[in-house]
């Protein structure tokens, strides 16, 4: 069992980065004294541009009901850094500010929350939501087979890549994988609510959706769909309806601050078990992103949500198109994974 306390570099006597620490205990299940704050990073302009690009990918994924932005963050190598940064937001920041005060205090708070990283990532997500919301809604309405095929390949490749991260399978880890998979299948099979949501209801929907967005495999947009808030949220983004957007964002911020501290604790204490559970969530989401869907009457409409075999699809399987898009999704996520591993190796700390 590796040491449960943060180690120090012999030459500099500086504490290790939480990501480095977690990587060193991937085959262990417990760390009793995880670091309490995110490390300070010196990202180059090129790396910040890469973080923005990852935000674009996360935002595009979150628009699609059934695909999680957390999945993109995990495969892109920024998931642990994201959780560490978000979980550092709390009342302790006020103490950090008061210790120095003024501009120095604000800079101390900014460094404590890895503010530059979060700003670039959130800017990428917001840009993607504003830019691609209309495009993806059009594809979901008029070309569902194409977009679902692409994301199906993305999710399959993600599961296969992440399974190799489990260094040693145990009965408990296999059980957690199965639990995650079953939970995602059940959530994906729930009927959606209907009706016009109120602002308090949208606040609650946002809080629940952001918890799902940060979990790989569980789609925040699908939670909005289940709660009957998805169309309202998508229309508000597309039409810049500020009251609805502000309400949703407020709910998301509230849910995010409450949920990430728990998730950081799980990753710090039970890394491999938590990873197995998250992979199970992603695997279970394949039910939702299955490309060939029909409606209750066996035809194609906006309500098509019943999975069928490719040869049962009303217009035919379209093997060449669908398999090509599945392969494209798999290739892109493999490149994203390679980029994420390379970025982890090159990321500077101070």
N, C-alpha and C positions, 0 to 999 in steps of 0.2 A: 504494500500500500504506500503510495507516495505521501510525502509530508503534507499535513493538512493546513499548514500555515504558509503565507506568501514567503518565497525565498528572496534572497538579495544577490545582486551581481557582485562578485568578489572585488572587481576593480572600482566600481562606482558606488557600491553600497546603496543602490537605488532599488525600490520594489519592482517586481516584475509586472508587466502588463497583464490585466485580467484575462485577455485572450490567450496570451502565451501560457498563463497558468492553467487555464481550462484545457488547452491542448495537451498539456503535460499530464493531465489526469483523466484523459478521455477513457481509459480503460478502468478507471476507478469509479465508484458510485458515490463517495462521500468526500466532502471537503468541509471541515468543521469551522474554519475561519476565513471566509471569502473576503476579498478586498471590498472596501466600502465605497470607493469612488472610482470613477472611470479614469484611466490614465490620460496624460496630456499628450496630444499628437501634433506633430509638425508636418501637416500635409502640404505637398507641393501643389501649385496651380493645376498641374496635369492630374494629380490624384483627386483634387476637389472636383474637377470636371468629370472624372470617373464616378465619383459619388453622385453627382447630379444625374449622370446617365443611368445609374442604378435606380435612382428615384423615378426617372421616366418609366423604366421597366416595371417598377413596383406599382406606380399609378395605373399604367395600362392593364396590369393583371388584376388590380382591385376593382376595375370597372366591370369585369366579366363575372357574373354570378357563378361561382364554382372554382375560381382560381384566386389564390391568396397572394397578396403582396409579400407576406411573410415567407412564402416559399421562395420568391425571387431573392429576398434578403439572405436567406439561409444558403442558397446555392451560390450566391454572388460573394459570399465570404464577409458580409457586414452584419450578420444577425446578432452575434454576441456583442459587438460594439454598439449596435442600436439599442439593445436591451440595457446594457450598462449605462449608456448615456441617458435614456429615458428614466431609468430607475433612480438616477442620481438627483432628479428633480424632486424637491421636498423642502420641508421647513429648515433643514440644515443649511440651505443656501443663504438664508437670512443671517445666520451666524457667520458664514464666510464673508458676506458683504460687510457686516458690522466690524469684523476684525480689522479691515483696512479702510473702509468707507470711500465715498466718492468714486472717481473713475477707476481707481485701483480695485475697489471692492466689486464694481461691476465687471471688471476684467477677470477677477477671481471667480465670480459666479459663472461667467461665460466659459472659462476653462474647465470648471468643475462639471458642467453639463455637456462638454464636448460640443460647444455651441456652433462652431463653424461647420462641423460634420452634419449636425442636425439641420442647420440652415440650408446647406446645399442639398441634402436629401429631401427635405420638405419642399424646397423650391422645385426640384425635379418631379416629385409626386404631384404637386399642385399644377405645374405646367402640363403634365400628362393628362390629369383629370379634365382640365379646361380644354385642351387641344383635341384629345382623342375621344371624349365622351360621346359626341355626336357621331363620329365615325364608327365606333364600336357598337353603339346602339343600332345604327343602320345595318351593320353586318349581322348582328344578332337577330334583327327582324327579317332581313331579306336574304342573307347568305349564312344561315346558321351552321350548315354542314361544314363550310370552309373554316370558320373561326373555331368551332368546336374541335375539328380535326387537328388544327395547329396546337391548340392548348392541350389536347389529349397527348400528343407527342411530347410536349414540354413536361407534363406531369409524369408520364411514364419514365422519361429519362432522369428526372429529378429523383424519383424513388430508387431507381437502380444505382445512381451515383451515391445517394446518401446511405443506402444499405451497406456500402463498403466502409462507411465511417464507423460502424459498430465493430469494435475490435474483437469482442468475445461475446457470443450470444449465450445468455443464461435463460432459465425458465422464467424469471421475473421480467426480463427485458422482452422476451417473446410474448409474454402475457400483456405487457404494456403496448406493444406493437398491435396486437389483436384488439385490445380495448380501444385504442385510437382509431383503428380502421372501422370497427363497428360503430363507434360514436359518429364518425364522419358520414357513414352510410345512412344512419338513422336521421341525422340532421338534413342530409341531402334529399331524403325521401319524405320529409314533412310537407304538408300542404301549405300554400302561401295564404296569408290573411288578405282580406280586401277591405276597401273603404278609404276615406280621405283622412290622413293622420293629422292630429293637432300638433302644435309646437311642443308641448311637454312630451307627447308621445315620440316626436322626432328626436328630442333630446335623449330619451331613453334608448331609442333605436340606434342613435349614433354611439352611445356608450357601449352597447352590446356589440355593435358592428366593429368597432375599433379593436375590441378584445379578440374578435375573430380574425381581423386583418393581420394582427401581429402574430397570430398562431399560424405556422405553415400548414397548409392543407385545408383550413377552414376559411371560406371566403366571407369577408365582411359584406360584400355586395349581395351575397346570397342570403345572409342574415337579414339585411334590409329587405330583400325580396320576400322572405318568409314573414316578416313583420308587416308587409304591405306598404313599406316606405321607399322601395327602390325607385319606382317611376317618379315619385315626387322629388327624391334626391337628385336623380339624373336630370330631370327637367329644370330643377333649380340651378344646377351647375351650368347647364347649357344656356339658360336664360338670365343668369346672374341675379337670381332672386335672393337678395342679401339677407332678409329675415330668416328664411329657411336655411340658407348656407351657414349663417352665424349660429343658429340653433344646433344644427348638426355638428359643426366644428366644436362647439362648447361641450356637447355630450361626448364627443370623441376624446377631447382633452381630459375630461373627468375620468372616463373609463380607462384611458391610457395610463394615467398617473397611478391609479389604483391597481391595475393588473400587472404592470411591468415589474414591480418590486417582487411580487410572488414568482414571476417567471425567472427573474434573475436569481432568486434564491434557489429555485429548482435546478437551474443550469449550473450553479456554483456547487451545490451539494450532491446532486444526482445527475451528472452530465449525460452519461451513457443511457440511463433509464429514461430521462426526459427526451433525449434524441430519438430513442426507439418509439416513444409515444408520438412525437411529432411526425416521424416518418409514417406511422400508422394513419395519422390524420390525412397526410398527403395521399397515401395509397387509397384510402377510403373515398377521397374526393373524385377518384376516377369514375365513380358511378355518375356523378353530376356532369362531368365533362365528356362523357361518351358521345361521339359525334352523331350517331344515327338515332334520332328521336322523332316520335309522332305524337299527335294529340289523342284525346280519348276516343275519337272516331277512327283512328288509324290513318289520318291524313296529316298534312303540313299546315300549321298555323302558328300564330304567336304564342299559343298555349302548349306547343309541342314539348312535352317533358317526359314521355314514356320511352324508355330505351328499347330498341328492337335490334335484331341481327342485321348486318349490312344488306343481306339479300332480301330483307323484308321492307326495306326503305321504299316508299312509294315511287320515287324517281330513279331507283337503282342505286347500287352501292357507290358508284363513281370511284372505282378502285384507284385509278391513276392519280386523280386529283387528291383524294383523301390520304392515300399512303404517302404521296409527295409532301403534303402539308404536315403529316405526322412526323415524317423524317426531318423536315425543316425545323419543326419545334424541338425535336431531340438534339439536332446539331447545334442550334442556337443555345440551348440550355447547357450543353457540354462546353461550348465556348465560354459561356458566362461563368461556369464553374472553374474552368482553367484560369480565366481572368481574375476570379476571386482568390484563388490559391496564390497566384502570382502577386496580387496586391498585398496579401497578408505577409508575404516574405519581404516585400520592399517597403512596407509602411514604417516611417521613422517615428520614434518616440523621444520625449525629452524628460 
